[in-house]
Structure formats: structure tokens, C-alpha cells
Amino acid sequence: MPAIVGPCKINSIGGGVVNFGDAFYLSPKDTSKTNAGCGAFNTGDFIMTNSGVSATNTFDSDLNDQQLTGNA
């Protein structure tokens, strides 16, 4: 069944999927890797992180964690 899409204005897109009209199958493909130290992703009010000396190991021996090629 066709969809009727009215006027639309998109100022910016910072990643994700934008779909107009009918869609049978949407599957966004994206991979990323994040290295962060102790207490890096804490959120909320009144956070207290006592980590002393902290180090993050960013060595990756296998190089490929999740491949997108051939994954359509």
C-alpha cells in the first residue's frame, strides 16, 4: 500500500535511519568500538568515582571484531 508523505524538513542527521513511506525491511548497519577508562560513562547527579590509578588497554589482537562486508 503506498504511503502519502507530506512536507518534511530535516536539519541534520547524526546517524541512524530515516524512512519515508512504506518499508518492508529496515536494517541499519554500523559498527564501532569505544575504549574508555574507569568511570568514563557514569551518568546522573552526585557521582563520586574513586579510581586511583587507572589505565585502559586498547590493544586489539584480532583486528576485526564485527565485519560489515557481505552483511547486507
C-alpha positions in Angstrom: 0.0 0.0 0.0 1.5 3.4 -1.0 2.1 6.0 1.7 1.4 9.7 1.4 4.2 11.8 2.9 3.6 15.5 3.5 6.1 18.3 3.7 9.2 17.5 5.7 12.3 19.4 6.8 15.4 17.7 8.1 18.0 20.0 9.6 20.7 17.4 10.4 21.1 13.6 10.9 23.8 12.4 13.3 23.5 8.7 12.4 20.5 6.4 12.3 17.8 5.6 9.8 15.4 8.0 8.1 12.5 6.3 6.3 9.7 7.9 4.3 6.8 5.8 3.1 6.4 2.1 3.3 9.2 -0.2 4.4 9.3 -3.9 4.4 12.7 -4.4 6.0 15.0 -1.8 7.6 18.3 -3.0 8.9 20.9 -0.3 9.7 24.5 -1.5 9.5 27.1 0.1 11.7 29.9 -1.0 13.9 32.0 0.9 16.3 34.5 0.3 19.1 34.9 2.5 22.2 37.7 2.5 24.7 37.1 4.3 28.0 38.7 4.3 31.4 37.3 3.8 34.8 34.2 5.8 35.5 34.0 7.2 31.9 30.4 6.5 31.2 28.9 7.4 34.6 25.7 9.5 34.3 23.5 11.0 36.9 23.7 13.5 39.7 26.3 13.5 42.5 28.7 10.9 41.1 31.8 10.0 43.0 34.4 7.8 41.3 37.5 6.9 43.3 39.7 5.0 40.8 43.2 5.9 42.0 45.5 4.9 39.1 43.5 3.8 36.0 44.7 2.6 32.6 42.8 1.3 29.6 44.2 -1.4 27.4 43.4 -0.5 23.8 45.4 -3.4 22.2 43.3 -5.5 19.9 45.0 -8.7 18.7 42.3 -9.9 16.3 41.8 -6.6 14.4 38.3 -7.5 13.1 35.5 -7.7 15.7 32.4 -7.4 13.6 32.6 -7.2 9.8 30.0 -5.5 7.6 31.2 -6.8 4.2 28.7 -9.3 2.8 26.2 -8.4 5.6 23.5 -6.7 3.5 
